[in-house]
Structure formats: structure tokens, C-alpha cells
Amino acid sequence: MLFYSTNNKDLRVPFQEAVFNSLPADRGLYMPETIPVLDAYFIQNLHRYSLQEIAYTVAKALIGEDIPEADLHRIVYEAIDFDAPVRPLDSGLAVLELFHGPSLAFKDFGARFMSRVMAHFSAEGSQVLDVLVATSGDTGGAVALGFLGVPGTRVTILYPKGKVSPIQELQLTTNGQNIRAIEIDGTFDDCQALVKEAFNDRELQSVFRLTSANSINIARLIPQTFYYFHAYAQLLAQGIKDVVFSVPSGNFGNIGAGLLAFKMGLPVQHFVAATNANDTVPRFLESGLYEPRPSVQTLANAMDVGNPSNWVRIMDLFGNDLAALKQTVSSFTFTDADTREAIRTLYDRYSYIACPHTAIAWLAAETYRRQHKGNFATVFLSTAHPCKFPEVFPPEIAAQITVPAQVNVLQRRAKEAIGLDMDYERFKNYLLGAR
């Protein structure tokens, strides 16, 4: 399978090059030259397959012969060794829990798959692979654990100072080995801009073998399709065929993967992009004008993105036809006050403890259900374990959160991070000096 740039469809490269380059030279994003539509029998019988079997079939369709079947099978089964259960809350409403991996966030799907793909392609004894990643919260922790100890790799994580939760910060800054963290005095958008500039810096490209682990990397996007197929399989086993997914959206890689699954034949009725106060996409769908704004800090910090990179992929999937896109995607925006109220309501109504991102997805799901009556199931995505955000919850709810063992281990470790401002030259000099 070849992959083209969203800025130039004539610029096409093999999967391996797309994975390691992350960003095309023209600053587009890589997309598969054709989107394979999966066999109808497979789709109609998804409930007969395990998550790993589904993941292998989907990955094989998108990657083709670029990775031998036996190797791809091993990669999938090593990377996706945890579940993503759909939990019903009431008639027609369920939550897809994506936080059962090692970093307690949905980013584990992409980070673990990508790290093993990169290890597969990296020849023994070749130049060290430098992975640069900007994080608004959960990406960094998942990438850190996905690459921790992987031979021939070095990971540099940029995160916004004071804008990630304490547990998220520990996941970024306490790993050691081949993982290092940089605390940027700015926003996630600033971190992302520094990473993007590094990839277009010819001097750095000549010195380092650079790649990205953000959702801009196609190897992150592909495995995120897996859990949409698996969620549909679980519903299909209950006789449910009409499904709406509500997705908490920041950089729009998560919902982008769902829309890619949709284009591959997954019969989803509709997608809802749930956002916090960073409402670039809801405003665009309303006005037709794409006007990014500087990101603002909210309770749902992983969604604090003012200019979502993956939006160009979503538009590309729909041929840049806004009218066609709006037939499949709706978007709603919510405040911190809305989020706090949703957390309380979910607990009181269902005894369910939701992180702020999950609570926003539920709010969007409920908004869509009120506006569209019909016989369909609405599934909202839970993207992070609530233990990552203890300061968000009222004391009586926080007391009910079960803290996983790996978090207790983290809290006994010391933070190690370099502090930098938003100046690119200082960031570049740090990279050059830390060789």
C-alpha cells in the first residue's frame, strides 16, 4: 500500500517511509492511496472474531504486503493484549472503555502498535531512531510505555507546563532509560508547533533519524480503527446494528480513525465529535469557516487543542466536501461547568465514574439523542481512567475510584524533566546538545 500527502496526492511513498517520515515534506499528512472496503461477510460476522483477529484483518487490509503476514500477526498480538469492553448503561446507551492498557488511556492502542512497527522496520545496528512527540496529556504516557526499553530508539516528549494532570506528568517524567521529557512553558499547540518545525529543519534531519509518535503518524491512526470494529462486534452480538459513536475530540485523531473505519465498510450511522471550549470544529461545521484559535485550558486537558492536526485527514476522507461530511459528523462544545455537572449526573444516575473527557463525550451523546429520535444505540468513548484526574471529582466520588497498581508505583518515583520556553532555537540546541 502506498500513502499520499493530503497536500499532494501525487506524492506517494511506501508504508515504511510514511511511518518514519511522519510528515511529508509539503507538511500534509499521509493517507492510504486507496481505502479498502472489507469483505461484507467479515463485517456481518464481526461478533465471531476476537479483538486481535479483527485488528489483524484491518491492519492487513491497510498495510498490504509491506509487513509479512507472520510479522504483522506478531505485532498485533503483542501490541493489543488488553480489552476494550462496551459497557451498557441503559437502553440504547453504552460506554466503550479504552483505558485498560498499561498507560490507562486509549493512546495505548496506537503507541504500542507503532513502537512495534518501527522496531520491525529498524535494522539492527542502524542509527538511533529519535521519536519526537507533543502531548496534551495521555499521548506522552502511552508513547513512553510503548517505547520504553525498545532497542535503537530514543523518545523526547514535549508537554505544556501546568496543563497536564499530576499522574499524567508522572507517566511522562519518571521512566528514565530511553525516555526524556521537556516541560514547555506554553500550550499543547506550542509543543506541537515545535515538533512540526523540527521535522522541517534540514539540519536536524541531517543529524538525527527523526520520527513522530503523535497522531499525525499514520501508524498511530491505523490501530485506532481496531476498537471501533470491536465495539460494533460486541453490539452485533446483542443484535444491535444501528450505532452512533460519540467521541471526545482534541487533535481529532480518535474520531478520524473512526471515520476511516466507516470508509472501510463499518456500518456506523453517525459520529459525534465532542469538544470542550476549544471549539474550532463545531464552529467550522456551523459556519463553513475554519478559524483556529489559541487553545484554552480546561478540565479535559487532553482535548485542549486549538488547531487540530488531523482535521485535514477527515476533510480528505470526504473529498473536502463539507456538505457530505455533515451528513456523517456532528459536533457539540461544552464548558467546564457542563463537564462537572455531567460527572455528577453519570455517577448519580449510573454509578459510573467518568474522566472529564468521557463526561464530555456523554454530554454530546445525550445532546444527539435528544435531537434525533430513533432506534439506534449510542456509544460514547471513555478515553482515560478517572484516577488520572483526582482533582476534578467531588471528594465523595474521588473516594470511590479504584487506583490501579501501576499508579501507586509511579507516585513513588521522582520527576525528571527539562524546562524550556517556546523558543524553537533553544529547543533545537537542546536536541543537538543532548546527542
Secondary structure, DSSP 4 states (H G I P E B T S, - for coil): -EEEETTEEEEEEEHHHHHHH-S-TTS--EEESS-PPPPHHHHHTGGGS-HHHHHHHHHHHHHGGGS-HHHHHHHHHHH--S---EEEEETTEEEEE---STTSBTHHHHHHHHHHHHHHHSPTTPPPEEEEEE-SSHHHHHHHHHHTT-TTEEEEEEEETT-S-HHHHHHHHS--TTEEEEEESS-HHHHHHHHHHHHT-HHHHHH-EEEE-STTSHHHHHHHTHHHHHHHHHHHTTT---EEEEEE-SSSHHHHHHHHHHHTT----EEEEEE-S--HHHHHHHHS----------SSGGG--SS-TTHHHHHHHTTT-HHHHHTTEEEEE--HHHHHHHHHHHHHHH-----HHHHHHHHHHHHHHHH--SS-EEEEEE-B-GGG-GGGS-HHHHTTPPPPHHHHHHTTSPP--EEE-S-HHHHHHHHHHT-
